[in-house]
Amino acid sequence: MNSNQEGTPLSSACPEGTVASRDEFCDLPARERRIKARQLARSVLPNCTETKLVMSMNVRSLREMLEKRGSLHAEPEIRRLAIMILRLMQDECPACFQDMQIVTGDDGREFVKVGKEA
């Protein structure tokens, strides 16, 4: 079993979308390792405490945010937030969000798909 220096399995500390073992991490290209390292650090450092937000935006801005932050390329935490917001907005204003769907990929991760292909 791969573990960090404290003996805890890396997979238990890794959020969704990150590598599960040191071997997997070392096999990644350098750029991808930097991205995954930053992603993992953001998910376990103290700045991951609960934050309450109040937002105000128009429908165009909200749709753009959901499309970008709900994609598979977005950080897992912000993607989950975008999906939660989309679910709320589809209940509140279905006509404005009818072309946006929450899709589950082959790897089990949910993401937002927009347009006719959705």
PEGI-V375186 format. One record per helix or strand of 3 or more residues. SS is the DSSP state (alpha for helix, beta for strand). FROM is the first residue (numbers start at 1). TO is the last residue. If there is no record, write none. Layout:
# PEGI-V375186
ss->SS from->FROM to->TO
ss->SS from->FROM to->TO
This chain:
# PEGI-V375186
ss->alpha from->10 to->13
ss->alpha from->22 to->27
ss->alpha from->30 to->44
ss->alpha from->46 to->48
ss->alpha from->59 to->69
ss->alpha from->76 to->92
ss->alpha from->94 to->96
ss->beta from->100 to->104
ss->beta from->110 to->114
